[in-house]
Amino acid sequence: MIKPEDAEFHFKPDSHWQWVETIALPFCVPEASLNGIIYVLARPMLGVCMCDISLHDRIADLWEEQLYIDNQQHMPCPKSLLEFTLPNGLSLNVVEPLKHYHARYEGIDDTRFDLHFHALHQPYDINDPEMDPMAAKRGAGAWDTSWSGHYEQTYRITGELVARGRRYQVDCVDTGDRSWGPRVERDNSSVIWWHASFGEELTVHLFTGHDIAKTNALGPHVSGYVLENGQTYGLVDSRGTQDYRKAVPQGGELEVTDTRGKTFAITYSTLNSCYWAPYPSNTFLQAFHRVSHAGKIGYGVQQMGLSRAYLTRHRDAIRARYG
């Protein structure tokens, strides 16, 4: 069970030197095919912090072809995660733990934002068997030790974004996460973190394995939830396939089933995508999707986590399958 104190650091004096704590806060402006990410990765035992501020607006081969990228790897680690300001211009304030983040950013090239993230439900603890029906079956972390502590949370996000001088009003529903634990920087497994929201009434979040070098099929199922009318229901099963452009997801279909036995059939197509690498050891094949379910249209993001080791080990197979 996630508690308010989990908004703060978890490391101890004897924690492993690779201990990491992350905050991920996505947001979007669907009518502009635009999505953004605030991603903070702190390594408190080393005293350093990485922060990525990215704005994506097109299907592109390269990350730097997107609208705006500000990725800085070696800034001083904050003393607290409850309220801090980084040298890159990001200020983050936990107004109310587990309920309300306030993020402000003053970047370069006439780019800035002022955003409020209001949680729509209690955090979904991926490691709690009382919440996640898959946790007991796994008997270990959902991914690796970096997710020794991990939760997802869906937010109503409001505020203003100025991107290269163009002003956008932000009013969306999107899903972020928070993690802590030792994180190695080599040979992480191949996984997909996927979610889509249809307003405040319905969000589907999925975490699944995926061996892209061998198959278009998603799986094995790891975790996820349905947030429907303010209540969360853990996923017990998922299946699907997706198509690619140079190994970057371009759309697909999936079906998920929650603890009520309720099944959701979903199709999706990509509005923007690229290779996103918030820290150098991993590539996240990022895609912002337009999503359809039962006549409803929503929007969401997937991040396919692939270590550089996986990509190079399977380079010939991936090139042969996807060009």
Summary of the structure (lengths in Angstrom):
residues: 323
radius of gyration: 18.3
end to end distance: 44.0
largest distance: 52.7
contacts: 1115
relative contact order: 0.15
helix: 10%
strand: 58%
